[in-house]
Amino acid sequence: MLNSVNIMGRLIRDPELRQTQSGIAVASFSLAVERDFKPQDGEREVDFFDFIAWRSTAEFVKKYLSKGRMAVVDGKLQSRKWQDKNGNNRVSVEVVADSVYFGDSKKDGDGSGAPQAQSPGQYSSGTNNSAFGAESEFTDLDMDDSELPL
């Protein structure tokens, strides 16, 4: 079976970063996503989706994304059962984020000054390969494009 989602939307609030008892970072955030079509009244409807990110992806989300920024998330849909404080059974559906990307440029975002970079493990074709303060594993090659394999 296949469980894969790809969602692009704007953060409706700043992400929350917590740690598990064993010190693993976990972030939660929500996106507002406009539907592709307009009803007859002309107003686009918006859906709201909850996300959870773990480890370095959680740290990336907290560090570089904020309310109003556009984000693209690849992940898996997950439901979980729980009881509220009144003992009522509840079900929550959320997306577990595998990868998170910027969906806007720094100038299109909220002006927070977040750098333009991809999440750890994602290749950025830009010239700034050290956005996370560490040397990148990618280097520029001094070669003509005609030397590249077809």
N, C-alpha and C positions, 0 to 999 in steps of 0.2 A: 504494500500500500504506500501511497505517496502522501506526505503531509508537508507541504511547502507553501509559504505565503510570501508575497512581496508587496509592501504597502508604503505609500509615500504620503506624507501629510505634515502638518505643523504641530509642534509641541504646544499643548494647552497650558502647561505650567513647567517650571524647572524640574529636572529629574531629581529623584530622591536616591541617595546612595546609602546603603547600610552594609553591615558585615554579618555573616553567620557567626555562630559561636566558635567555629574553627577558623575564622578570619577571612573567609572568602567574600569578595566584594559582590554585591547584588544591587542593581539599580532598577527602579520602576519609573515608567513615564507613560504618557498618553499622547496620542496623535489625533487631531481632527482631520478627517479626510473627506474632501468634496466628492460627491458622486459624479459620474461621467455625464449624466443627462440632467436637463432642466425640466421640471414639471410644467404644465401649461401656465401656471401663475408666474413663471420666470425665475423663481428663487431656487437656487441649487440647494439640495439637502446635504447635510453633513453627518457622517458617522464618526463615532468616537471609539478608538481601540486602545486597550491597555497592553503594555509591553513589560517584559522583564528581561534583563540582561545580566550576565554573569561574568565574573573575573575581569579580564582586561577590557572586554567590551563594555562592561558596566562602568569602569573607570573612564573610558573614552567618552561615553555618553554624558557622565557627570561633568567632566572637564571641558568639553567642547560644545555641548548643546545646551540651549536655554529656551525659555518660553518664546514662541513666535518663530523659531528657526525651523526650516523645512528639513525633514530627514527622510531617508529611504531605508527601510528595514527588510532584510531577508530573514525568515525564521520559520518556526513551526507553531501551528495552532495547538493549544493545550487547554483542557478543561479540568477543573479541580472542584471537589466537593468540600464544604466546610460548614460549620455551625456558627451563627451569629451569637451575640451576647445574650439573646433571648432564647437560645436553644433551637431556633428555626434552621432547617436545612437549606443551604444555599449552594448555587453552582456559579462559578466564575469562569469566563472564557478569556484567555489572554494569548498573546503571541510571545513565544520565547525567542529572543533575538539571537540569531547566529552572527549576522553582520549588520553594522549600522554605517551609513554613509551620509555625507552632507547632501541635501537636496537643493541647496542654494549656495551662492557664493557669499563671501564675507560681506560684500557691498549690498547684496540683496537681503541679507538677514536682518537681525534686529539691531545691528551696530554694536554688538557686544565685543567685537574685536577678536573673536575666535579665529585661530589660524585655519587656512585652507589645507586640510590634510585628510587622509583616509584613516580608518581605524587600523590598529596594529594588525599586521598580516595582510593588509590590502596594499596593492601596488599603486603608487601615485605617479602619473606621468609628468608631473610638474618638476620644476628644477629644485624645489626645496625638499630634499630627501631626509632632512634631519629635524622634522617638525616635532618629534618627541624627545629631542635633546640627546639622542644617541646616533651614532654613525649608522647610516643606512647600509643594507647589504647590497644595494644596487649602485652601480657606478656608471658614469657616462663612458661610452666607447668612442674612440677616435677612429671612425671608419665611415666610408661613404655608403649610402643606402644601397648602391648597386652591388655591394659585397654581401648583402643579406640573402639568405636562402629564399627561394620562391615558395 
